[in-house]
Amino acid sequence: MQYKSSSPTLENITVLDISRVLAGPLAAQILGDHGATSIKVEPFSGDDTRGYGPPFVDNTAPYYIGLNRNKEGISIDLSKEKGRQLLYKLIDQADVLIENYKLSSWRKWGIEDFSVFRERNPRLVHCRISGFGDDGPMGGMPGYDAAIQAYAGLMSINGSADSSPTRVGVPIIDISAGTNAALGIMLALYERQISGTGQFLELSLFDTALSLLHPHNVNVMYGGEARRTGNPHGNIYPYDLLPTKTVPLYVAVGNDRQFALFCAEIGKPEISEQEIYRNNRLRVQHREELKDALVSAMRDIDGEELFERLLKRGVPCAPVYSVEQALSLPQARHRNMVVEKDGYRGVGIPVKLHKTPGSIRMAPPSIGQHSTKVLERFSFDQASIDELFKDEIIK
């Protein structure tokens, strides 16, 4: 049953997003999806991702569009002292600050210690995102997703056994860092309800990447190996992409019961009854012989029909679809994961709160679209706003 509250979860929370590219903007978008007033602060040239195309929509790349909905936009020239002082005034009134500027930039701007923000605004939750963190041997070094994938070992375990190291096809570290940032902010906001004060929290792409390596990281810690296995899982079998007469089918068998059901459904129940396949440890040990037997059994089976039968029996599996096919699936529409509203197209909200559901209220802003509205929200009078425009501090 669907229960709905009259107020979104993060109503009355103001988020100042002065981050760029992916992780920070995604975190701010998540908070905005759930009701926060999320404010995108951009330079006059805009976020770098506006140019990450093709394709382009009205000269803006979908890369930007996918990360910046439910935000009001203000453009500030932070190269000018007056622009930085304006930013500090906004920080003084915000609940959350999300940023990913280099530490050297902050120092150039006169900020030697981030505690100054919380001294001026004790309730501020300050979320900082960086490549490697600000301390340690790599502290302050720049880091983008693909380079961190290489440095942290993620590329080394991605790809087939006989291929070279391969980048994961999406910026998985940035996406995960953004999701972790939203989670960390929510934890800090929860703690603020108890203590009455905010806190500083930081996310690094490097830390996030190491945390994503499960089970390879813990396997190595306990004397195992981290190897590229391609489609097959290193610790479970059959957990692999297997051919059928029509389409490749990824079969994800996680326990002995599912294995028995799978073998019965492909017409070979005797395979699951063999001693060398009676549990996962043995199936992994004899994976090559088992794969040969399964491929032979599935050679003449319609993959789509087998997919439907296996799911009904409780065996996880799926045919390999393209992104276009996945977005057009009835389940995607049913779950509201494909959104089209007033010319905006985007992916839906994956976290589905039943009492206080998120919503998509605004398309991503153009550069400086809401500059006046934002400053009015922060109690600037019209004369002050006009002066900022005249001095080219805001756009």
C-alpha positions as CSV (number, residue, x, y, z in Angstrom):
1,M,0.0,0.0,0.0
2,Q,1.3,3.5,-0.8
3,Y,1.3,6.0,2.0
4,K,2.3,9.6,1.3
5,S,3.2,12.5,3.5
6,S,2.4,16.0,2.7
7,S,6.1,17.0,3.0
8,P,9.1,15.5,1.2
9,T,11.8,14.0,3.4
10,L,14.4,16.8,3.1
11,E,12.0,19.8,3.0
12,N,13.7,22.8,4.7
13,I,17.2,21.5,3.9
14,T,19.2,23.8,1.7
15,V,22.1,22.3,-0.2
16,L,24.8,24.4,-1.8
17,D,26.4,22.4,-4.6
18,I,29.7,24.0,-5.7
19,S,31.1,20.8,-7.0
20,R,31.8,19.9,-10.6
21,V,31.6,16.9,-13.0
22,L,29.9,13.8,-11.4
23,A,30.2,12.6,-7.8
24,G,29.3,15.9,-6.1
25,P,26.5,16.9,-8.5
26,L,25.0,13.4,-8.2
27,A,25.0,13.6,-4.4
28,A,23.2,17.0,-4.6
29,Q,20.8,15.7,-7.2
30,I,19.9,12.7,-4.9
31,L,19.2,15.2,-2.0
32,G,17.2,17.4,-4.4
33,D,15.1,14.4,-5.6
34,H,14.0,13.9,-2.0
35,G,12.9,17.5,-1.4
36,A,16.0,19.5,-0.5
37,T,16.5,22.9,-2.0
38,S,19.6,22.1,-4.0
39,I,21.4,25.1,-5.5
40,K,23.9,24.6,-8.3
41,V,26.7,27.1,-8.3
42,E,28.6,27.4,-11.6
43,P,31.3,29.6,-13.1
44,F,30.2,31.8,-16.0
45,S,31.5,29.0,-18.4
46,G,29.3,26.4,-16.7
47,D,30.1,22.9,-15.4
48,D,32.6,21.0,-17.5
49,T,30.0,18.3,-18.2
50,R,27.9,20.7,-20.3
51,G,30.4,19.9,-23.0
52,Y,30.7,16.2,-22.5
53,G,29.0,15.2,-25.8
54,P,27.7,14.4,-28.3
55,P,24.8,14.2,-28.2
56,F,23.7,17.7,-27.2
57,V,20.4,19.2,-26.4
58,D,20.3,23.0,-26.9
59,N,24.1,23.0,-26.7
60,T,24.1,21.1,-23.4
61,A,25.3,17.5,-23.1
62,P,22.9,14.8,-21.6
63,Y,25.9,14.0,-19.3
64,Y,25.1,17.3,-17.5
65,I,21.4,16.8,-17.7
66,G,21.5,13.4,-16.0
67,L,23.2,14.9,-12.9
68,N,21.6,18.2,-12.2
69,R,17.8,18.1,-12.1
70,N,15.9,19.4,-9.1
71,K,18.4,22.3,-8.7
72,E,18.2,26.0,-8.9
73,G,21.2,27.5,-10.7
74,I,23.3,30.6,-9.9
75,S,26.5,31.6,-11.7
76,I,29.2,33.3,-9.6
77,D,32.7,34.5,-10.7
78,L,34.8,33.1,-7.9
79,S,38.0,34.5,-9.5
80,K,37.0,37.8,-8.0
81,E,37.2,38.5,-4.2
82,K,33.6,39.9,-4.2
83,G,32.4,36.7,-5.8
84,R,34.1,34.6,-3.1
85,Q,32.7,36.8,-0.4
86,L,29.2,36.2,-1.9
87,L,29.9,32.5,-1.8
88,Y,30.8,32.6,1.9
89,K,27.6,34.5,2.7
90,L,25.6,31.7,1.0
91,I,27.6,29.0,2.9
92,D,26.8,30.9,6.1
93,Q,23.1,30.1,5.6
94,A,23.2,26.7,4.0
95,D,22.5,23.4,5.7
96,V,24.8,21.4,3.4
97,L,27.9,22.3,1.4
98,I,29.2,19.9,-1.3
99,E,32.5,20.8,-3.0
100,N,35.4,19.2,-4.8
101,Y,37.8,22.1,-5.3
102,K,41.5,21.5,-4.9
103,L,42.9,22.4,-1.5
104,S,45.3,24.8,-3.2
105,S,42.4,26.7,-4.7
106,W,40.8,27.2,-1.2
107,R,44.2,28.4,0.2
108,K,44.5,30.8,-2.7
109,W,41.1,32.1,-1.8
110,G,42.1,32.6,1.8
111,I,40.6,29.5,3.4
112,E,43.4,27.7,5.3
113,D,41.2,25.6,7.5
114,F,37.7,24.4,6.7
115,S,36.7,24.7,10.3
116,V,36.1,28.4,9.5
117,F,32.9,27.5,7.7
118,R,31.5,25.7,10.7
119,E,32.7,28.5,13.1
120,R,30.5,30.9,11.0
121,N,27.7,28.4,10.5
122,P,27.8,25.7,13.3
123,R,25.0,23.7,11.8
124,L,26.7,23.3,8.4
125,V,27.3,19.8,7.1
126,H,30.4,20.2,4.8
127,C,30.9,17.3,2.4
128,R,34.3,17.3,0.6
129,I,35.0,15.0,-2.4
130,S,38.5,14.5,-3.8
131,G,40.6,12.1,-5.7
132,F,42.8,10.7,-2.9
133,G,41.9,12.8,0.1
134,D,43.9,15.8,1.3
135,D,46.6,13.9,3.3
136,G,48.9,10.9,2.9
137,P,51.5,10.3,0.2
138,M,48.9,11.0,-2.6
139,G,47.1,13.7,-0.7
140,G,45.9,16.5,-2.9
141,M,46.7,14.7,-6.2
142,P,44.1,15.0,-9.0
143,G,42.0,11.9,-9.7
144,Y,39.4,11.1,-12.3
145,D,37.3,7.9,-12.4
146,A,39.2,6.0,-15.1
147,A,42.7,6.8,-13.6
148,I,41.5,5.7,-10.2
149,Q,40.1,2.5,-11.7
150,A,43.6,1.8,-12.9
151,Y,45.4,2.8,-9.7
152,A,43.1,1.1,-7.2
153,G,43.1,-2.3,-9.0
154,L,39.6,-2.2,-10.5
155,M,40.8,-2.4,-14.1
156,S,43.1,-5.3,-13.2
157,I,40.2,-7.6,-12.4
158,N,37.8,-6.4,-15.1
159,G,37.8,-8.1,-18.5
160,S,38.3,-11.7,-19.7
161,A,41.1,-13.9,-18.5
162,D,43.0,-13.4,-21.7
163,S,42.3,-9.7,-22.2
164,S,44.2,-6.7,-21.1
165,P,42.9,-4.7,-18.1
166,T,39.7,-3.1,-19.0
167,R,37.8,0.0,-17.7
168,V,34.4,-0.6,-16.3
169,G,31.9,0.7,-18.9
170,V,30.4,3.4,-16.6
171,P,32.2,5.8,-14.2
172,I,31.4,3.4,-11.4
173,I,33.7,5.1,-8.8
174,D,32.3,8.5,-9.3
175,I,28.8,7.2,-9.2
176,S,29.5,5.2,-6.0
177,A,31.3,8.2,-4.4
178,G,28.3,10.4,-5.1
179,T,25.9,7.8,-3.6
180,N,28.2,7.5,-0.6
181,A,28.3,11.2,-0.2
182,A,24.5,11.5,-0.1
183,L,24.5,8.7,2.5
184,G,27.2,10.4,4.5
185,I,25.3,13.7,4.4
186,M,22.2,12.1,5.6
187,L,24.1,10.5,8.5
188,A,25.5,13.9,9.4
189,L,22.0,15.5,9.2
190,Y,20.6,12.8,11.5
191,E,23.4,13.4,14.0
192,R,22.8,17.1,13.8
193,Q,19.3,16.5,15.1
194,I,20.8,15.1,18.2
195,S,23.8,17.4,18.8
196,G,22.5,20.5,17.1
197,T,25.7,21.0,15.2
198,G,27.0,20.0,11.7
199,Q,30.3,18.3,10.8
200,F,32.9,17.9,8.2
201,L,32.9,14.7,6.1
202,E,35.0,13.6,3.2
203,L,34.9,11.1,0.4
204,S,37.8,10.2,-1.9
205,L,37.5,8.3,-5.2
206,F,40.5,6.2,-4.1
207,D,38.8,5.0,-0.9
208,T,35.6,4.4,-2.8
209,A,37.4,2.3,-5.4
210,L,39.0,0.1,-2.8
211,S,35.7,-0.5,-1.1
212,L,34.2,-1.6,-4.5
213,L,36.6,-4.5,-5.0
214,H,34.5,-7.1,-3.1
215,P,35.2,-10.0,-3.1
216,H,38.6,-9.6,-4.6
217,N,39.9,-7.3,-1.8
218,V,39.0,-9.7,1.0
219,N,40.0,-12.8,-1.1
220,V,43.5,-11.3,-1.3
221,M,43.5,-10.4,2.4
222,Y,43.0,-14.0,3.3
223,G,45.6,-15.5,0.9
224,G,43.5,-15.8,-2.3
225,E,44.1,-14.3,-5.7
226,A,42.4,-11.4,-7.6
227,R,42.3,-12.5,-11.2
228,R,40.4,-11.4,-14.3
229,T,37.7,-14.0,-14.9
230,G,35.5,-12.1,-17.4
231,N,31.9,-13.1,-17.3
232,P,32.3,-16.0,-14.9
233,H,32.3,-15.3,-11.2
234,G,35.5,-16.2,-9.4
235,N,33.8,-17.7,-6.3
236,I,30.5,-19.1,-7.6
237,Y,29.5,-21.4,-10.5
238,P,27.5,-21.5,-12.6
239,Y,27.5,-17.7,-12.5
240,D,28.3,-17.1,-16.2
241,L,27.1,-16.1,-19.6
242,L,26.0,-19.2,-21.4
243,P,24.9,-19.5,-25.1
244,T,21.5,-20.8,-26.1
245,K,19.9,-21.3,-29.6
246,T,18.7,-17.7,-29.7
247,V,20.4,-15.3,-27.1
248,P,23.2,-15.5,-24.6
249,L,21.8,-16.0,-21.1
250,Y,23.5,-15.0,-17.9
251,V,22.8,-17.6,-15.3
252,A,23.4,-16.5,-11.7
253,V,23.0,-19.7,-9.6
254,G,23.7,-18.8,-6.0
255,N,22.9,-22.1,-4.1
256,D,22.4,-25.8,-4.5
257,R,18.6,-25.6,-4.7
258,Q,18.8,-23.2,-7.6
259,F,21.4,-25.4,-9.3
260,A,19.1,-28.4,-9.1
261,L,16.2,-26.3,-10.5
262,F,18.3,-25.0,-13.3
263,C,19.5,-28.4,-14.4
264,A,16.0,-29.8,-14.3
265,E,14.7,-26.9,-16.5
266,I,17.4,-27.5,-19.2
267,G,16.4,-31.2,-19.2
268,K,19.5,-32.5,-17.4
269,P,18.6,-33.1,-13.8
270,E,21.3,-35.7,-13.6
271,I,24.0,-33.1,-13.8
272,S,23.1,-31.7,-10.3
273,E,23.1,-35.2,-8.9
274,Q,26.7,-35.9,-9.8
275,E,29.0,-36.0,-6.8
276,I,31.5,-33.5,-8.4
277,Y,28.8,-30.9,-8.6
278,R,27.0,-31.4,-5.3
279,N,28.0,-28.1,-3.8
280,N,29.4,-24.7,-5.0
281,R,33.0,-25.5,-3.8
282,L,33.1,-28.6,-6.0
283,R,31.3,-26.8,-8.9
284,V,34.0,-24.1,-8.9
285,Q,36.7,-26.7,-8.8
286,H,35.2,-28.4,-11.8
287,R,33.9,-25.4,-13.6
288,E,35.3,-26.2,-17.0
289,E,33.7,-29.7,-17.2
290,L,30.5,-28.3,-15.8
291,K,30.4,-25.4,-18.4
292,D,30.9,-27.9,-21.2
293,A,28.0,-30.0,-20.0
294,L,25.7,-26.9,-19.6
295,V,26.6,-25.4,-23.0
296,S,25.9,-28.8,-24.6
297,A,22.5,-29.1,-22.9
298,M,21.4,-25.5,-23.7
299,R,22.5,-25.5,-27.4
300,D,19.0,-26.2,-28.8
301,I,17.0,-24.3,-26.1
302,D,15.3,-20.9,-26.9
303,G,17.0,-18.5,-24.5
304,E,14.1,-16.1,-24.0
305,E,11.7,-18.9,-23.1
306,L,14.3,-20.5,-20.8
307,F,14.7,-17.1,-19.1
308,E,11.0,-16.8,-18.3
309,R,10.8,-20.4,-17.1
310,L,13.9,-20.1,-14.8
311,L,12.7,-16.8,-13.3
312,K,9.3,-18.4,-12.4
313,R,11.2,-21.3,-10.7
314,G,13.3,-18.7,-8.7
315,V,16.5,-19.0,-10.6
316,P,18.1,-15.6,-11.3
317,C,19.1,-15.2,-15.0
318,A,18.8,-12.7,-17.8
319,P,19.4,-12.4,-21.5
320,V,21.9,-9.7,-22.6
321,Y,20.1,-6.6,-23.6
322,S,21.3,-3.3,-25.0
323,V,20.8,0.0,-23.1
324,E,18.1,0.9,-25.5
325,Q,16.3,-2.4,-24.9
326,A,16.7,-2.1,-21.1
327,L,15.2,1.4,-21.1
328,S,12.2,0.3,-23.1
329,L,11.4,-2.7,-20.9
330,P,7.8,-2.7,-19.4
331,Q,9.4,-3.2,-16.0
332,A,11.4,0.0,-16.4
333,R,8.2,2.0,-17.2
334,H,6.2,0.3,-14.4
335,R,8.9,1.2,-11.8
336,N,8.9,4.8,-13.1
337,M,12.6,4.5,-14.0
338,V,12.1,6.3,-17.3
339,V,10.9,9.9,-16.8
340,E,9.6,12.3,-19.4
341,K,8.3,15.6,-18.1
342,D,7.9,19.0,-19.8
343,G,10.7,18.2,-22.3
344,Y,13.0,16.7,-19.7
345,R,14.0,13.1,-20.1
346,G,15.9,11.2,-17.4
347,V,16.3,8.1,-15.3
348,G,13.8,7.8,-12.4
349,I,14.5,7.8,-8.6
350,P,15.8,4.4,-7.5
351,V,15.1,4.9,-3.7
352,K,11.4,4.6,-3.4
353,L,10.2,5.8,0.0
354,H,6.5,5.0,0.4
355,K,5.6,7.6,3.0
356,T,7.7,10.5,1.7
357,P,8.5,9.6,-1.9
358,G,11.0,11.7,-4.0
359,S,9.9,13.6,-7.0
360,I,11.2,15.2,-10.1
361,R,10.2,18.8,-10.0
362,M,12.7,20.8,-12.1
363,A,14.8,20.2,-15.2
364,P,18.5,21.0,-14.9
365,P,19.1,24.8,-14.8
366,S,20.8,26.8,-17.5
367,I,23.9,28.8,-16.5
368,G,22.7,31.3,-13.9
369,Q,19.0,30.6,-14.6
370,H,17.9,31.3,-11.0
371,S,20.6,33.7,-9.8
372,T,18.1,36.4,-8.7
373,K,15.8,33.8,-7.1
374,V,18.6,32.2,-5.2
375,L,19.9,35.5,-3.8
376,E,16.3,36.5,-2.8
377,R,16.1,33.1,-1.0
378,F,19.2,34.1,0.9
379,S,17.6,37.5,1.9
380,F,19.5,39.7,-0.5
381,D,17.6,42.9,-1.4
382,Q,17.1,43.9,-5.0
383,A,19.6,46.8,-4.9
384,S,22.4,44.4,-3.8
385,I,21.4,41.9,-6.5
386,D,21.5,44.6,-9.2
387,E,24.9,45.7,-8.0
388,L,26.2,42.1,-8.3
389,F,24.9,41.8,-11.8
390,K,26.4,45.3,-12.7
391,D,29.8,44.3,-11.3
392,E,29.7,41.0,-13.2
393,I,30.0,39.0,-10.0
394,I,26.9,36.9,-10.9
395,K,25.4,36.1,-14.3
